[in-house]
Amino acid sequence: MLFVGRNGTGRSGDKLLTPPRVIQETNKTIATILRGDVKILKKLAAYVVSSGGKRIRPLFIYYLGKANNLEGKELIRLGALLEIVHAASLLHDDVIDRADERRGQPTGAKLFGNKQVVLGGDHLLSSGLQYLNTLGNPHYMAVFTDAIKALSEAELVQMQHHFDLKTDLKTHGRIVDGKTAVLFRAAGALVAILHQNGGDFYRSATAALGESFGRYFQHRDDYLDYFDAQRLRKKGLQDFANGIVTRPLAFLLKAVSRPEYAGLKAEWSHAQKSGQVRAEGEILRLMQKYRIEEKCRELLRSDENRILAGLAALPEKEPREIISREFQKILAVRAA
Amino acid sequence: MLFVGRNGTGRSGDKLLTPPRVIQETNKTIATILRGDVKILKKLAAYVVSSGGKRIRPLFIYYLGKANNLEGKELIRLGALLEIVHAASLLHDDVIDRADERRGQPTGAKLFGNKQVVLGGDHLLSSGLQYLNTLGNPHYMAVFTDAIKALSEAELVQMQHHFDLKTDLKTHGRIVDGKTAVLFRAAGALVAILHQNGGDFYRSATAALGESFGRYFQHRDDYLDYFDAQRLRKKGLQDFANGIVTRPLAFLLKAVSRPEYAGLKAEWSHAQKSGQVRAEGEILRLMQKYRIEEKCRELLRSDENRILAGLAALPEKEPREIISREFQKILAVRAA
């Protein structure tokens, strides 16, 4: 029973916001949740609000909820909390990877130092959970604590398989689910909770849609790391350089001959030592030889169609169209 | 109304456990909460269980609760959760300070590496909160999220005042409250929640007692860093070396003459550069000259008397006596 209004009272009635307004309201809510009098925390809050990113998670939960006729204000609150958890996870990730940049932006670690970034991440999380608790729904709390646990677990699994060429697709799938899919699945579960007042929210259509979307999002990123021409020119094969086996590489390793496998293994060791990919051209030639791009693209297309079908089944037309339009931009596989 | 049994049903009736049994049951509960299939997490859980420490927080909440006639099992659960939050905070602290050891034990960071320690801390926290949520009391959640937030905030305030000789007693008090007192205050608040089914639990007698105890505990540590002969032989004036202004130093700075202040300032700068205290003897001579030890000890004694009076007012005799006896060991100021 996913398509009745909250508490069975029918339509929520509040106005549908445009995406820029959703982002604006989300930022306001984030700022409220993170307000405090410690200087460094003020800076950190401003950083989280201003660095912004695309706010995909808040947009996703807002329009998914509105497409199911839910109250906008609660969706904004939950979206802000998803974004805070996401930001905290990125901050702790930054410390760990000692990454110098994330998508061209200076990272938190570089701006604030490792020390402040760990504590800042803790502060974001606890401020978020404190606010969440005031919303008074223990099901919400279950979804968020499950998600935070899954995020740290997935990072640890990924670490355990760092530069492990034998990482199988099952393990990779677990990492994808924990690192990326989990917050989109959480968004879907939260929408289901709002509808059903609890129930088996992880088995809802919206949680399934969220999970598919999150998985797709990560697999598409992994695909682009090997096959997006524009990205390759700047910095290709980052996952190979960083010792992470993703779908393209896992498929390739299964397909290649023994001598080719040995060659890839040597490149892998070189990347581990140097942090650089030496034989980019050769790796891409093998990808082409075994038609890995086509294989990956086919899988992405079928995922994409399932997601679009899921979106099309949502009851409310206007938010459904916005969500399809907004996410079509992301869903479109850019490479030919 | 702090002295009636849970839900007004009178005495809880379950048997009073000895301190070693409380620790044993706490460790079992911690192991249950932290169980999982990720290899590194198993090691981390084993480390948290086995490194143990004195389990002061679980003992404190157990006997405080029993002295108020509460159910033992729930107290063990809450004590295990306090210990998990404490362990997570130490882990994140380890990363930050790059400390090589904590009280003679190898630190988590040294055993597991920074990377795993940040994520491991996150995992401890989220596992704890996930379990806490299943206990189904939103007041518990409020107390824990408040405490976690206060812990990270206090660490950040401390960082902000790192090697700041002008750190005043108010700021130092805030750090003490956030870093140490907060989890003892939480223990007292949780006991009050169990009694009152909510209410203004932070204003309860047990929360006040917990806070006094936690503050005392930290001030006593700060005192011993300057005035405990045994400790001084091993590694004295750690707080000075680490650029933290505690009560003894704050009192001294207020008391000294201008040239003496300049001398201390020079030593402070030297410690900042070298991480070493050069003029330990001279600093201690000034402490003696201005009778700082006596002043600190007087304050500790008056705190101690207040705590003992608070303990004496608890209704149940047997747990009250155990808590007094156990904590008398800690409460006793060792230095002459």
Interface residues (C-beta under 8 A of the other chain):
Chain A: G36 V38 K39 I40 L41 H92 V95 I96 N114 K115 Q116 V118 L119 G120 D122 H123 L125 S126 S127 L129 Q130 N133 G136 P138 M141 A142 T145 D146 I148 K149 L151 S152 E153 E155 L156 V157 M159 Q160
Chain B: G36 V38 K39 I40 L41 H92 V95 I96 N114 K115 Q116 V118 L119 G120 D122 H123 L125 S126 S127 L129 Q130 N133 G136 P138 M141 A142 T145 D146 I148 K149 L151 S152 E153 E155 L156 V157 M159 Q160
